[in-house]
């Protein structure tokens, strides 16, 4: 059940103020490596209830007058047409999308950097395209021995080979379409090249997770590990922070492992390192904006379970791996978490057992459970949505919001004219039909007006859903999980 525990407005104020403070610490010039999702961080919104998905970009807008954006992209990723799995577009297409998105918020995009450039023809073509669009493009080159050969890296034959990125503002936000794009190397290269030019500048890292000032096994940090279970990232106590300050702080293994190298690079550039630990490098203030830890813990536990069922379904589809599932099981065990924590699971399975067909259950904001079963004209998700809207609008369950006289012609159209094999209406089709009925039917109108109340509700299906159904539920803001089984025993599930 969704209960707010995070102060979003405090976060925007506190985070922008802390970045300002870090800019001043380095004399007025800061390269900020920005990790994670900037525009649509739904993971953060789920595990920190109250966090708005666009909080980070809204925070940057507070700094718009002094900020410029630099986008890095690995030239090798351009050459091999690397695709963002969540968006289904190539990295180079995503660079263009990011530029448009930043500009849409009134933020200045200063340049694009092609990292690990070795003359790849596709990268050169992309550079020409960007320059034709009026964008500055710089090239950074592979450095032998990176990141371990610090002496070679911090030299004219290392960072010194890279093209110097001309920047005009005090805050340079370095971001990328995905991991492995060279954000940190770009920042450190600029520190070296700035220093060569007598310019004082600094580096900091912005990552929301893990939350450094929450316990290692806090559900929020466990949820981050669950979200990255397909990678080799693990949360760990920052030993450098503990040694320097006697304080426990949480970081993830890659930052801890690379810190001695980063520290050595700072020492080669400046003569000393301004940071005593990888945690010091961060500017994340999310942990300071939690006002109800119990609600946040519950939100994070829900997310761990969602990640678990998503991993099980990927495994069933042949897309995941056993390690991912087993790792999340271990995380669940650390928190004593099982399916019983999610009431919709038992409700959906019980309804499916009673009917002998797929079923879906949803938990409303007040804790009431509503189910939907498969019928001749409606899929289980569609039935659940209509039943939930009736419950919210205090409409008797036996009332038919959409007349069979409307549903049947639509079903016939799908089968007889559009070549579909499934006569049942998907949730998007049902909602369109409901909106048409609402024009002349007061009861349908009352139900439709309750649609926004389904946002942040939890739901579970007894079978893997069609992607079309999942997409509709996402648009409604419903948090759906599925049992790792298909409705049929067919080999192909479109």
C-alpha positions as CSV (number, residue, x, y, z in Angstrom):
1,X,0.0,0.0,0.0
2,X,1.4,3.4,-1.0
3,X,2.2,5.7,1.9
4,X,4.4,8.8,1.5
5,X,7.7,8.9,3.4
6,X,9.9,11.2,1.4
7,X,9.8,15.0,1.2
8,X,10.3,15.8,-2.5
9,X,10.3,19.6,-2.2
10,X,12.9,19.4,0.6
11,X,15.0,17.2,-1.6
12,X,15.0,19.6,-4.5
13,X,16.0,22.5,-2.2
14,X,18.6,20.5,-0.2
15,X,20.2,18.8,-3.2
16,X,20.6,22.0,-5.3
17,X,22.0,23.8,-2.2
18,X,24.5,21.0,-1.6
19,X,25.7,21.1,-5.2
20,X,26.1,24.9,-4.9
21,X,28.3,24.3,-1.8
22,X,30.5,21.8,-3.7
23,X,31.0,24.3,-6.5
24,X,32.2,26.9,-4.0
25,X,34.5,24.3,-2.4
26,X,36.4,24.0,-5.7
27,X,36.6,27.7,-6.4
28,X,33.6,28.0,-8.8
29,X,34.0,25.2,-11.3
30,X,32.6,21.7,-10.8
31,X,32.3,18.7,-13.1
32,X,29.4,16.6,-11.8
33,X,29.2,13.1,-13.1
34,X,25.5,12.3,-13.2
35,X,24.5,8.7,-13.0
36,X,21.1,7.0,-13.2
37,X,18.0,8.2,-14.8
38,X,17.5,12.0,-15.0
39,X,14.0,12.4,-16.4
40,X,12.0,9.4,-15.3
41,X,13.5,7.7,-12.2
42,X,10.6,5.5,-11.4
43,X,12.7,3.2,-9.3
44,X,13.4,6.1,-6.9
45,X,9.7,7.0,-6.9
46,X,8.8,3.5,-5.9
47,X,11.4,3.0,-3.1
48,X,11.2,6.5,-1.8
49,X,7.4,7.1,-1.8
50,X,6.9,10.8,-2.4
51,X,9.9,11.2,-4.7
52,X,8.7,12.5,-8.0
53,X,10.2,10.7,-11.1
54,X,11.3,14.1,-12.5
55,X,12.9,15.3,-9.2
56,X,16.5,15.3,-10.5
57,X,15.7,17.3,-13.6
58,X,13.6,19.7,-11.6
59,X,16.6,20.1,-9.2
60,X,18.9,20.9,-12.1
61,X,16.4,23.5,-13.4
62,X,17.0,25.3,-10.1
63,X,20.7,25.6,-11.2
64,X,19.9,26.3,-14.9
65,X,21.6,29.7,-14.9
66,X,25.0,28.3,-14.0
67,X,24.7,24.8,-15.5
68,X,25.7,23.3,-18.8
69,X,25.3,19.7,-20.0
70,X,28.0,17.6,-21.6
71,X,26.8,14.3,-23.0
72,X,29.4,11.5,-23.5
73,X,29.0,8.5,-25.8
74,X,31.4,5.7,-26.4
75,X,32.4,5.7,-30.1
76,X,32.5,1.9,-30.0
77,X,28.8,1.9,-29.0
78,X,28.0,4.0,-32.0
79,X,29.8,1.6,-34.3
80,X,27.9,-1.4,-33.0
81,X,24.5,0.3,-32.9
82,X,24.2,-0.4,-29.2
83,X,20.5,-0.2,-28.1
84,X,19.0,1.0,-24.8
85,X,16.9,-1.9,-23.7
86,X,14.3,0.2,-21.9
87,X,13.6,2.5,-24.8
88,X,14.5,0.3,-27.8
89,X,16.5,3.1,-29.4
90,X,20.3,3.3,-30.2
91,X,22.7,5.2,-28.0
92,X,23.2,7.8,-30.7
93,X,19.4,8.3,-31.1
94,X,19.2,8.7,-27.3
95,X,21.9,11.4,-27.4
96,X,19.5,13.4,-29.7
97,X,16.6,12.6,-27.4
98,X,18.5,13.8,-24.3
99,X,19.5,17.0,-26.0
100,X,15.9,17.7,-26.9
101,X,14.8,16.8,-23.4
102,X,17.3,19.1,-21.7
103,X,16.5,22.0,-24.0
104,X,12.8,21.4,-23.2
105,X,13.6,22.1,-19.6
106,X,15.5,25.3,-20.5
107,X,18.9,23.7,-19.8
108,X,22.0,24.5,-21.9
109,X,23.6,21.6,-23.7
110,X,27.2,22.7,-24.3
111,X,28.7,19.7,-26.2
112,X,28.9,16.0,-27.0
113,X,32.0,14.0,-26.4
114,X,32.9,10.9,-28.4
115,X,34.9,8.8,-26.0
116,X,37.3,6.0,-26.9
117,X,37.4,7.4,-30.4
118,X,39.7,5.5,-32.8
119,X,38.4,6.8,-36.2
120,X,35.2,4.6,-36.3
121,X,33.4,5.6,-39.4
122,X,29.9,5.5,-37.7
123,X,31.2,7.8,-35.0
124,X,32.7,10.2,-37.5
125,X,29.3,10.3,-39.4
126,X,27.6,11.0,-36.1
127,X,30.0,13.8,-35.3
128,X,29.3,15.4,-38.7
129,X,25.5,15.1,-38.1
130,X,25.8,16.8,-34.7
131,X,28.0,19.6,-36.1
132,X,25.5,20.1,-38.9
133,X,22.9,20.6,-36.2
134,X,25.0,23.3,-34.6
135,X,26.5,21.2,-31.7
136,X,30.1,21.2,-30.5
137,X,31.7,17.8,-30.6
138,X,35.0,16.7,-29.0
139,X,37.0,13.5,-29.2
140,X,38.6,11.6,-26.4
141,X,40.9,8.7,-27.1
142,X,41.6,5.3,-25.6
143,X,44.5,5.5,-23.0
144,X,46.7,2.5,-22.7
145,X,46.7,1.1,-19.1
146,X,43.5,2.9,-18.1
147,X,42.6,3.0,-15.2
148,X,45.6,1.4,-13.4
149,X,48.6,3.1,-15.0
150,X,48.1,6.4,-13.2
151,X,51.4,7.9,-14.2
152,X,50.7,7.3,-17.9
153,X,47.1,8.4,-17.7
154,X,47.9,11.7,-16.0
155,X,50.4,12.9,-18.6
156,X,50.6,14.4,-22.1
157,X,50.3,10.9,-23.6
158,X,47.2,10.1,-21.5
159,X,44.6,12.8,-20.7
160,X,46.8,15.3,-22.5
161,X,45.9,13.6,-25.9
162,X,42.2,14.4,-25.4
163,X,40.5,17.4,-27.0
164,X,39.8,20.1,-24.4
165,X,36.1,20.7,-23.8
166,X,35.4,24.4,-23.9
167,X,32.9,25.2,-21.1
168,X,31.4,28.5,-20.0
169,X,29.5,27.8,-16.8
170,X,30.4,26.9,-13.2
171,X,28.5,23.6,-13.1
172,X,29.2,21.1,-15.9
173,X,26.8,18.1,-15.7
174,X,28.4,15.1,-17.5
175,X,25.8,12.5,-18.4
176,X,25.4,9.7,-21.0
177,X,22.8,7.4,-22.6
178,X,24.1,4.4,-20.7
179,X,26.9,2.9,-18.7
180,X,30.4,2.5,-20.1
181,X,30.2,5.8,-21.9
182,X,33.2,7.4,-20.2
183,X,31.6,9.9,-17.8
184,X,34.2,9.7,-15.1
185,X,37.1,9.6,-17.5
186,X,35.8,12.7,-19.2
187,X,35.5,14.6,-15.9
188,X,39.0,13.6,-14.8
189,X,40.4,14.5,-18.2
190,X,39.0,17.9,-17.9
191,X,40.5,18.4,-14.4
192,X,43.9,17.6,-15.9
193,X,43.5,19.8,-18.9
194,X,42.0,22.7,-16.7
195,X,45.0,22.4,-14.4
196,X,47.3,22.6,-17.4
197,X,45.6,25.9,-18.3
198,X,45.8,27.3,-14.7
199,X,42.0,26.8,-14.1
200,X,41.0,25.4,-10.7
201,X,38.1,22.9,-11.0
202,X,36.7,19.9,-9.1
203,X,34.9,16.7,-9.5
204,X,31.9,15.2,-7.8
205,X,29.6,12.3,-8.4
206,X,25.8,12.2,-8.3
207,X,24.2,8.8,-7.7
208,X,20.9,8.4,-5.8
209,X,21.6,4.8,-4.8
210,X,22.8,3.2,-2.7
211,X,21.8,5.8,-0.1
212,X,25.1,6.3,1.7
213,X,23.7,7.4,5.1
214,X,21.2,4.5,5.4
215,X,22.3,1.1,6.9
216,X,23.8,-1.4,4.5
217,X,20.8,-3.8,4.8
218,X,18.1,-1.1,4.8
219,X,15.4,-2.1,2.4
220,X,16.1,0.9,0.2
221,X,19.7,-0.3,-0.3
222,X,18.6,-3.9,-0.7
223,X,16.1,-2.7,-3.4
224,X,19.0,-1.1,-5.3
225,X,20.9,-4.4,-5.3
226,X,17.7,-6.2,-6.5
227,X,17.4,-3.7,-9.3
228,X,21.0,-4.4,-10.4
229,X,21.0,-8.2,-9.7
230,X,21.8,-8.9,-13.3
231,X,25.1,-7.0,-12.9
232,X,28.0,-7.6,-10.5
233,X,27.2,-4.6,-8.3
234,X,27.0,-5.1,-4.6
235,X,26.6,-2.7,-1.8
236,X,29.4,-2.5,0.7
237,X,30.5,-0.5,3.7
238,X,33.0,2.1,2.5
239,X,36.2,1.1,4.3
240,X,37.9,4.4,3.3
241,X,35.2,6.5,5.0
242,X,35.2,4.3,8.1
243,X,39.0,4.7,8.4
244,X,39.0,8.4,7.8
245,X,36.0,9.4,9.9
246,X,35.0,6.4,12.0
247,X,31.6,6.6,10.4
248,X,29.8,3.8,8.6
249,X,28.7,4.8,5.0
250,X,27.4,2.6,2.2
251,X,28.7,2.6,-1.3
252,X,28.8,0.1,-4.1
253,X,31.7,-2.1,-4.9
254,X,32.9,-0.5,-8.2
255,X,33.3,2.9,-6.6
256,X,35.2,1.4,-3.6
257,X,37.4,-0.6,-5.9
258,X,38.3,2.3,-8.2
259,X,38.8,4.9,-5.4
260,X,42.6,4.3,-4.8
261,X,43.1,4.9,-8.6
262,X,40.9,8.1,-8.6
263,X,42.7,9.3,-5.5
264,X,46.1,8.7,-7.1
265,X,44.9,10.7,-10.2
266,X,43.9,13.6,-8.0
267,X,47.3,13.5,-6.3
268,X,49.1,13.6,-9.7
269,X,47.0,16.5,-10.9
270,X,46.8,18.6,-7.8
271,X,49.4,17.2,-5.5
272,X,46.8,16.1,-3.0
273,X,43.3,14.5,-3.1
274,X,40.3,16.6,-1.8
275,X,38.5,13.4,-0.9
276,X,39.2,10.8,1.8
277,X,36.6,8.2,0.5
278,X,34.4,7.5,-2.5
279,X,31.4,8.5,-0.3
280,X,33.1,12.0,0.0
281,X,32.9,12.3,-3.8
282,X,29.1,12.0,-3.8
283,X,26.6,14.8,-3.4
284,X,23.5,12.7,-2.8
285,X,21.1,14.1,-0.2
286,X,18.2,11.7,-0.6
287,X,18.7,10.0,2.8
288,X,18.3,13.4,4.5
289,X,14.8,13.9,3.1
290,X,13.1,10.8,4.5
291,X,10.6,11.8,7.1
292,X,8.9,8.4,7.6
293,X,11.3,5.6,7.5
294,X,8.6,2.9,8.1
295,X,6.7,4.0,4.9
296,X,10.0,4.1,2.9
297,X,10.9,0.6,4.1
298,X,7.6,-0.7,3.0
299,X,7.9,0.9,-0.4
300,X,11.3,-0.6,-0.8
301,X,10.1,-4.1,0.3
302,X,7.4,-3.9,-2.3
303,X,10.0,-3.1,-4.9
304,X,12.2,-6.0,-4.0
305,X,9.3,-8.4,-4.5
306,X,8.4,-6.7,-7.8
307,X,12.0,-7.2,-8.9
308,X,11.9,-10.8,-7.8
309,X,8.8,-11.6,-9.8
310,X,10.1,-9.7,-12.8
311,X,13.3,-11.8,-12.6
312,X,11.3,-15.0,-12.4
313,X,9.3,-14.0,-15.5
314,X,12.4,-13.1,-17.4
315,X,13.8,-16.5,-16.5
316,X,10.6,-18.2,-17.7
317,X,10.9,-16.3,-21.0
318,X,14.5,-17.4,-21.4
319,X,15.7,-13.8,-21.0
320,X,17.1,-13.9,-17.5
321,X,19.5,-16.1,-15.6
322,X,19.5,-18.2,-12.4
323,X,22.0,-16.0,-10.7
324,X,19.7,-13.0,-10.9
325,X,16.9,-14.9,-9.2
326,X,19.1,-16.4,-6.6
327,X,20.7,-13.1,-5.7
328,X,17.3,-11.5,-5.1
329,X,16.3,-14.5,-3.0
330,X,19.3,-13.8,-0.8
331,X,18.3,-10.2,-0.5
332,X,14.8,-11.2,0.5
333,X,16.1,-13.5,3.1
334,X,18.2,-10.7,4.6
335,X,15.0,-8.8,5.3
336,X,12.8,-11.8,6.1
337,X,10.7,-11.1,3.0
338,X,8.4,-13.5,1.2
339,X,5.3,-13.4,-1.0
340,X,3.1,-13.0,2.1
341,X,4.2,-9.4,2.3
342,X,2.2,-8.7,-0.9
343,X,-1.5,-9.5,-0.3
344,X,-2.4,-9.3,-4.0
345,X,-0.4,-12.5,-4.7
346,X,-2.5,-14.8,-2.5
347,X,-5.7,-13.0,-3.7
348,X,-4.9,-13.5,-7.4
349,X,-3.9,-17.2,-6.9
350,X,-7.0,-17.9,-4.9
351,X,-9.3,-16.4,-7.5
352,X,-7.5,-18.3,-10.3
353,X,-7.9,-21.6,-8.4
354,X,-11.7,-20.9,-7.8
355,X,-12.4,-20.1,-11.5
356,X,-9.8,-22.4,-13.2
357,X,-8.8,-19.5,-15.4
358,X,-6.3,-16.6,-15.1
359,X,-7.1,-14.0,-12.5
360,X,-5.7,-10.6,-11.4
361,X,-5.9,-8.9,-7.9
362,X,-5.4,-5.3,-7.0
363,X,-5.0,-3.6,-3.7
364,X,-6.7,-0.2,-3.4
365,X,-5.1,2.7,-1.5
366,X,-7.4,2.0,1.5
367,X,-6.3,-1.7,1.6
368,X,-9.4,-3.2,0.0
369,X,-8.7,-6.0,-2.4
370,X,-10.5,-6.4,-5.7
371,X,-10.1,-9.2,-8.3
372,X,-10.9,-9.8,-11.9
373,X,-11.4,-13.2,-13.7
374,X,-11.3,-14.2,-17.3
375,X,-14.6,-14.3,-19.1
376,X,-15.9,-14.7,-22.7
377,X,-15.5,-11.0,-23.6
378,X,-13.0,-9.7,-21.0
379,X,-9.5,-10.6,-20.0
380,X,-8.7,-10.8,-16.3
381,X,-6.9,-7.4,-16.2
382,X,-9.9,-5.7,-18.0
383,X,-12.3,-7.2,-15.5
384,X,-10.2,-6.2,-12.6
385,X,-10.0,-2.6,-13.8
386,X,-13.8,-2.4,-14.1
387,X,-14.4,-4.0,-10.7
388,X,-11.9,-1.6,-9.1
389,X,-13.5,1.4,-10.6
390,X,-17.0,0.2,-9.4
391,X,-15.6,-0.3,-5.9
392,X,-14.0,3.2,-5.9
393,X,-17.2,4.8,-7.2
394,X,-19.5,2.8,-4.9
395,X,-21.2,1.2,-7.8
396,X,-22.7,-2.3,-7.1
397,X,-20.5,-5.1,-8.4
398,X,-23.2,-6.6,-10.5
399,X,-23.7,-3.4,-12.4
400,X,-22.4,-3.7,-16.0
401,X,-20.5,-0.5,-16.8
402,X,-20.3,-1.4,-20.5
403,X,-23.2,-3.1,-22.2
404,X,-22.6,-6.4,-23.9
405,X,-24.2,-4.8,-26.9
406,X,-21.0,-2.6,-27.1
407,X,-18.5,-5.3,-26.1
408,X,-19.7,-7.9,-28.5
409,X,-19.3,-5.9,-31.8
410,X,-15.8,-4.8,-30.7
411,X,-14.9,-8.5,-30.0
412,X,-16.3,-9.5,-33.4
413,X,-14.3,-6.8,-35.1
414,X,-11.1,-8.1,-33.6
415,X,-11.7,-11.6,-34.7
416,X,-13.5,-11.3,-38.0
417,X,-11.9,-8.1,-39.5
418,X,-8.6,-7.6,-37.7
419,X,-7.4,-11.2,-37.7
420,X,-6.9,-11.5,-33.9
421,X,-7.3,-14.9,-32.2
422,X,-8.2,-13.6,-28.8
423,X,-11.8,-12.3,-28.6
424,X,-11.3,-10.8,-25.2
425,X,-10.9,-7.0,-24.8
426,X,-7.6,-5.7,-23.5
427,X,-7.6,-3.0,-20.8
428,X,-6.9,-0.2,-23.3
429,X,-9.8,-1.3,-25.4
430,X,-12.1,-1.6,-22.4
431,X,-11.2,1.9,-21.2
432,X,-11.9,3.4,-24.6
433,X,-15.3,1.6,-24.6
434,X,-15.9,2.9,-21.1
435,X,-15.1,6.5,-22.1
436,X,-17.6,6.3,-25.0
437,X,-20.3,5.0,-22.6
438,X,-19.5,7.8,-20.2
439,X,-20.8,10.4,-22.7
440,X,-24.4,9.4,-22.0
441,X,-24.2,7.1,-19.0
442,X,-23.8,8.8,-15.6
443,X,-22.7,5.5,-13.9
444,X,-19.9,5.0,-16.5
445,X,-18.8,8.6,-16.0
446,X,-18.6,8.2,-12.3
447,X,-16.4,5.1,-12.7
448,X,-14.2,6.7,-15.3
449,X,-13.6,9.7,-12.9
450,X,-12.0,7.3,-10.4
451,X,-9.3,6.1,-12.8
452,X,-6.6,8.4,-11.3
453,X,-7.1,6.7,-7.9
454,X,-5.5,3.5,-9.3
455,X,-2.1,5.2,-9.5
456,X,0.4,3.5,-7.1
457,X,-1.9,0.6,-6.5
458,X,-0.3,-2.9,-6.3
459,X,-1.5,-5.7,-8.5
460,X,-0.7,-9.3,-9.3
461,X,-1.6,-11.7,-12.1
462,X,-1.7,-15.5,-11.9
463,X,-0.1,-15.7,-15.4
464,X,2.4,-13.7,-17.5
465,X,0.5,-10.9,-19.1
466,X,0.6,-9.7,-22.7
467,X,2.9,-6.7,-23.2
468,X,0.0,-4.6,-24.3
469,X,-1.7,-5.1,-21.0
470,X,1.5,-4.4,-19.1
471,X,2.0,-1.1,-21.0
472,X,-1.5,0.0,-20.2
473,X,-1.1,-0.7,-16.5
474,X,2.2,1.2,-16.5
475,X,0.5,4.2,-18.0
476,X,-2.1,4.0,-15.2
477,X,0.6,3.9,-12.6
478,X,-0.3,0.4,-11.4
479,X,2.5,-1.7,-10.0
480,X,2.0,-5.1,-11.5
481,X,3.7,-8.4,-10.9
482,X,3.0,-11.8,-12.5
483,X,3.4,-15.5,-11.7
484,X,6.2,-17.0,-14.0
485,X,3.7,-19.1,-16.0
486,X,1.9,-18.7,-19.2
487,X,-1.9,-19.1,-19.8
488,X,-1.2,-21.8,-22.5
489,X,1.4,-24.4,-23.1
490,X,2.2,-23.0,-26.6
491,X,5.9,-22.4,-27.5
492,X,5.2,-18.9,-28.9
493,X,3.5,-16.2,-26.8
494,X,3.0,-13.1,-28.8
